[in-house]
Amino acid sequence: MAKRKRLLTATMADGYVKTIGPTSLPLTHYWRIVAHLGGGRTEVFWGHAKSLREANSKRVPLADAAKARGWERFDFEVVELVEG
C-alpha cells in the first residue's frame, strides 16, 4: 500500500513560511541557518529532519563552520512542521 502524500508547512519566527511536499517521508521539523557574512550580506542554509533531535544535531558543528567560513555571526532556528 502506498503511503499518503502530505504537504508540510513551517512558519519561522520572522514570518517566513516554507512549504515542503507533497511527501510521504516522516518529516517532523524544519531547520534554518542564516549566516551573516558582513557588509549586510547573508546566506541561508535549510533542511528538514525526521526528529527534533536530528534537527538540533545541525547546531553542533556550526561554531566551527562559522569560524572556517569567516561568518560574522549566524542564527539557527528549528520549528515543527505542520500538515496542511
ZAFIPA-987528 format. One record per residue (C-alpha): residue in one letter; x negated, y, z. Coordinates in steps of 0.02 Angstrom, whole numbers, plus 32768, in hexadecimal, padded with zeros to 4 digits. Layout:
AXYZ;...
***
This chain:
M800080008000;A7FB980AA7FCF;K7F9E812A8057;R800C81C38052;K7FB782618012;R7FC082FA8083;L7F9A83B38074;L7F3683F38109;T7F2384A9813D;A7EA284FD81AC;T7EBF85AD81ED;M7E228603822F;A7E20868782B8;D7E0187128238;G7E9E86E081D6;Y7E468680814B;V7EAF85EB8114;K7E63855280C0;T7ECE84CB8072;I7E87841D8058;G7ED883987FEF;P7F39833E7FBA;T7ED582BC8019;S7EF18215806B;L7E54822380D6;P7E6E822A8193;L7E2882DB81A7;T7E4E83388248;H7DDC83D28250;Y7D91845981E0;W7CEB84AD8208;R7C9D854C81C3;I7BF2859D81D6;V7BE0865481A6;A7B26867C8195;H7AF7873481A2;L7A63874D812F;G7A3F8804814F;G7A6B889E80EC;G7B2588798101;R7B1887D6809E;T7B66873480D8;E7B6B8681809D;V7BF4860680CE;F7BE4854980E6;W7C7C84DF810E;G7CBB842F811A;H7D3983BD816A;A7D29832E81E3;K7D8582968224;S7D7682CB82DA;L7D5083618348;R7CB0830B837F;E7C7582F882CB;A7C9E83AF82A5;N7C4183EC833F;S7BA983848312;K7B8884028285;R7B5D8482830B;V7AC6841F834A;P7A48844682BE;L7A8484F982A1;A7A038555830A;D7975850182AC;A79CA851D8204;A79E585D6822B;K792F85EB8259;A78EF858C81C0;R795E85EF8149;G79418698819A;W79F586BB81CA;E7A10874E823E;R7A9C86EF8295;F7B2A86778271;D7BDD865682A6;F7C1C85A482B8;E7CD5857C82C5;V7D3B84DC82CC;V7DF984D682BC;E7E75844982B6;L7EC3841D820F;V7F8084268208;E7FE883C0818F;G80608425812A;
***
